[in-house]
Structures are given as structure tokens and as C-alpha cells.
Amino acid sequence: MGNHQRAKTEIEIIQLKLKDINIHEHEESKANNNAKCLQRLGDICGMQSEYSEAKLLFTEAQTQFEKVGHQLGAAQCIRSLGDICRMQDEYSVAKLLLTEAQTQFEKVGNQLGATQCIQSLGNISKTWSCTATDLYQFPINCCTALYRAAQSCTEGDLAMANTQVLLMNICRMQDEYSEAKLLLTEAKTQFEKIGHQLGAAQCIRSLGDICRMQNEYSEAKLLLTEAQTQFEKVGHQLGAAQCIRSLGNICRMQSEYSEAKLLFTEAQTQFEKVGHQLGAAQCIQSLHDISRQHLGNS
């Protein structure tokens, strides 16, 4: 039994115990603990890329937290729902949820939570086609909040790592790749220091993508392969699929078409497994482009 499945089983046992009428516990406390169980199950489903199930669990947990007046727990669930929508390319919904979560975190004085929402909103702004004003105005507001959060949070290492990741995104938007690489390397070190494997893997993938954009293909391949391995270790199928697709793009740019086709096909399968339709469609388009290019050259 894997670590995720073992954790799910243990949480489900706790839920059953909470329902046991022999446990003499205040109803409000029971509801709060049950909400925490649902939230943890949602986290596990999210890490396993089971997004539909994760959404249901987070929504139910949010409702439970709100019933007992646990604003922080509700805000965490809203943020998680926003992050899932972002990963599924549902950007309009994600933006609404993350903005709502940020407001909730600020109300209860949780700077780290607000910071993480700002980071996710930054990633959405990076993905959407923004105007130049959007790109330069957004960092000014965010950086102030991020540095304040990094200084005041008890989880300082995580806050600082998140700060560096967002600043890296800003540098990427402004084509300051050298600075972005430095920030990513620092963030990766911070994530590794606190044992946050997923955060470290995301930094490695971003480093690989920057190298790819700078035509440093050998270095990019090494980094993306390392990131893919890390994502697979933590069971993050979407991250692994994105690395495989990037490796396919590199092979295509290097005219290694047979290898590129294998990678795009593998990435397409992975995207389909996690229900990421856009990723799968992009792989199909890349495979079509390669076939068309071959026909044109024959």
C-alpha cells in the first residue's frame, strides 16, 4: 500500500470513529475534526491528480468549516478549489475563488495563506494574455504583500520560497531570465530545506523551461528529466506529463521527430488520465504538426 493510500485509509478510520456515538465529544468539535479529515482527503486526491473527487471533498469540507465558524479552514478549502481550477485551465473560476480566499485569509490575519493566493493569481496572470500595464502593475502590489508575509510568517522558509517563485514569474514575464534562474534556484533550496518535494520539482521544471526558451537544450533536457522523476515520486501525474511534453518540444526543435512523437504520445496519455483536456489537445496538435512536416518534406 502506497503512502497516499495508507493516509487515506487512516483518515477514513478517524472519520468512522468521529461518527461513533460512544465518543462523547462536543458536536462542534466533531464537525470541525470531520471537516479537517475531508480537507486532508481532498489534499491527497489533489496530489494524485484526482481532481473531480478533490473538488467534492474540498467543497464539503468548506461547508463544514463554515458551519462551525472556522474561517481559516474554509479559506484553505477555497484556495485549494481555486488551485485545482487553475491546473484544469478554468482560469475565470480560479481567479474568483483565489481572490475570495485571499480576502478570507487577510480577514483572519493569515499572511502565508494570502501570499499563496497572490502567487496563484500571479501564475494565472502569467498564463493569460495580459497587457504590458497588467504585467508591471501586478508585481508592485504583490511584492509588498509577499515580503511582508515572508517576514511575519512562522512558516518563513515556505513563505520565502513562494515569494521567490512569484518574483521568478515576474522576471519571466519581463524576459529577465538570468534573474529568474537565480530566484528559482534559491526557491528550490528553500523547498528542499523544508522537505517540500513538490515545490522543489516545480522549480526544477521551471528552470528546464527557461533553458528551453533560451535554446539551452542539453541543460533543459537534464532538468526536465529530473523534474519528471521528482513529480512521479510524489505522485503528481500532471507535473510529470508537462515535463514529458516539454521534452517532446525540445526533441521536435532538434529535429528528433521519432523521439518527439513517442514523448508527445506518452504525454497525451498522461494528460488524458488526469482529465487535462487542454494538455492532451496540445500534444495531439504537436503530433499532427510533425506528421504534416514529414509529408511536406517527402
N, C-alpha and C positions, 0 to 999 in steps of 0.2 A: 504494500500500500504506500503510495507516494505521500510526501509531506502535506500537500494540499488536501488530499482525500482524508488523511488522518485528522487534520484540523477540522474539516467539515463534520466528520463523524463525532468528534469530541464536542463541537458546538451544538450539534443536534441532540446529543445526550443531555447537555446542560438545559436546552430548551424543554426537553421532556421533564426534567427534574423541576423546572420552574412551574410547569403545569400541575405537578403533583400536589394534591390538596393537603397532603401531610406537611408540606413545607409552610410553616407559619411565618409568612413574610408579608409586610405591608404591600397592598395591591399596587401602589405607585412604584415601589421599588422593584416589584416583579415585572411590571410593564417596562420599566427603564432597562432592566437587565435583558429582557426579551428583545428589546429594540437593539441593544448592543450586539446580541447574537445575530440578529438579522443583518446588521451592518457588517459584521465580520464575514458572514457567509457571502454577502454582496462583494466584499473585497476579494475573497477567494475566487468567486466566479469571474470577476473582472480580470484578475491575474491570469486566469485560464482562458481568457477571451470569450467567455460565455456571457455575452453582453445582454441578451434578452432576459436571461434569468437574473443577472446582476441588477438590471433596471427594476424588475419587480421587487427584489429584496430591498433595494435602497428606498424605493417609494413606500413600501410597507414600514420600514424602519423609521423613515422621516415622519410618517403619520403617528407612529407610536411615541417618538420623541416629542412631537408637538403636543400630544395628549397630556404628557406629564410635565410640560413646560421646559424641556431640555433643549434650549435654543442652540447650544453648541453642537449637540448630536444631530439635530435637524439640519444645521448649516453644513455639516460634514457630508450628510447624505445628498443634499442639493448639489454640493460641489462635485461629488462622485458621479451623480447623474449628468452634470454638465460635462465632465471629462469624458464619460462614455459617449455622449452625443458628439463631442469634438472628434473622438477617434473614429466615429462612424460617419464623419463628414457632414453631420447635421448641425452646421455652424450657427444658424439663426437661433435654434432652440438652445444650443450650448451657450451662446452669448447671454441669453436671457437668464438661464439657470446660474451661470457663474457670476453674473452681476448681482443676482439675488443673494447668492451665497456670500459674496464679498461683503454686501451690506449687513447680512446677519452676523458675520464674523466681527465686523467693526463694532456692531452694537454690543457684543459681549466682550469686546476688548481683546480678541484673539488675533494678534498681528500675523502670526505664521499662517493661519488659515486664509486671511485676507491676501497675504503675499502669494500664496499658491494659486488663488483665483486670478490675481493680476497676471501671474506667469501664464496661466492657461489662456486668458484673454489675449495676452501678447502673442501666443502661438497662433490663435485664430486670426488676429490682425495680420500676422506674417503670411498666413495661408491665403487669406482673402486678397483680392486685388485692391490695395489701398492707394490713396493719393499720396503725393510726397508730404503734404501737410500732416496727414494721418500718421505717417511713419515717424516724423520728427516730433510731433506734439505728444504722442503716446508715451515715449520714453521719459520725457520730463516729469510727467505726473507719476509714472510708475517707479522711477528710480528713487524718488524721495520716500515713497511708501516702503519700497523694498529695503533700503538701507536702514530705515527706522525699525523695520521688523527684524532685520538681521542683528541689529544691536540689542534689541529689547527681548527677543525670544529666548526661552530657556533651551529650546532646540536650536541653538545658534549655528551649529555646523550645517544642519539641513537648510536653515533659512539662508545662510550664506551661499550654499551650493545652488539653491533655487534662484537667488539673486544673480549669480554668475551666469546661470543658464539663460535667464531673460536678457541680461546685458549682451550675451553672445548673440541672441536672436536679433537684437537691435543692431549690433555690428554687422551681422549678415545682411540685414535689410539695407544697410548703408555701404555694403561691399567692403567692409573693413575686416578682411578675412584673417589677417595676422593677429589682430586683437581678439577676434572671435576664437581663434585656436587657443590662445593663452587662457582666456576665460573658461573655455571648455575643459582644458587640461586641469586647471585649478578646481573646477566644479567636480570633475571626475575623482580627483584626490579626496575632496570633502565627502563625496558619496561613499567612496571605498572606506574611508576612515570610520564612518558610522554604520558600515555594513549594508548600505542601500544598493544592492546589486542592480536593480532595475534602473535607478538613476545613473549609475556608472555606465551601464550598457547603452543608455540613450545618449550619453556624452560621447562614447566611442563611435556610435553610428553617425552622430553629427560631425565629428572630426573626419570620418570617412567621406561623408557627403561633401564637406568643404574641399577636401583633397581632390575629389572627383570633379568639382566645379572648377578647380584650378588646374585640371588636366594632370594631376599627380597620380596617375592610375595605379602604379605599383603599391604606393603607400595606402591609397584608398582601398584597394583590394584586401590588404592585410588588416586594416582597421575594421572594414565591414564584415570580414570573415570572423574576426574576434568578437565583434558586437553580436553577430548572428548566434555564435556559440553561447554567449552570455544570456541572450534572450531565451534560447532554448533551455538553458539551465534553470531559469526561473519560471519556465512555462508560459512565456509571453509570445504566443504564436504570431500576433500581428507585427511585433517588432522584428521577429525573425524573417517574416515574409517581406517586410520593407527592405531589409538588408539584402535578401536574395534578389529582389527586383533591382536594387541599386547596382549589385554585382552584374546583373544582366545588362544594364545600361552601359556599364564600363566595357564589357565584352563586345557589345554592339559598336561602341565608339572605336574600339580597337580592331574592328572587322573580324572578330572571332564569332562568326554567326552561329555555328553549330553549338558552341558552349552557351551563347546568349539565349538561343531557343530553349535549351534544357533548363536554364535558370528561370526564364520567364514562365515556362510551363509549370515548374515547381512552385514559383511564387504565386501564380494564378490559383493553383490547387490550395495553397495555404490560405490565401485571401478568401476563397470560397468557403473554406472550413469555418472561418470566424465570421462569416457573413459580411465581409467588407467588399461591397459590390464595386465601388469605385476602383479599388486596388486591382481587383480581378479584371475589370474592363480595361484598365491601363495596360495590363500585361497582354491581354488579347490584342489590343491595338498595336503594341510593340511587335508581337509575333506576326501580325498582318503586315506591318511595315517591312519587316525583314523578308518575308515571302515576296512582297511586291518588289523590293530592291533586287532580290535574286532574279526575278522574272525580267526586270529591266536590264540586268547585266548579261542575261543569257542571249 
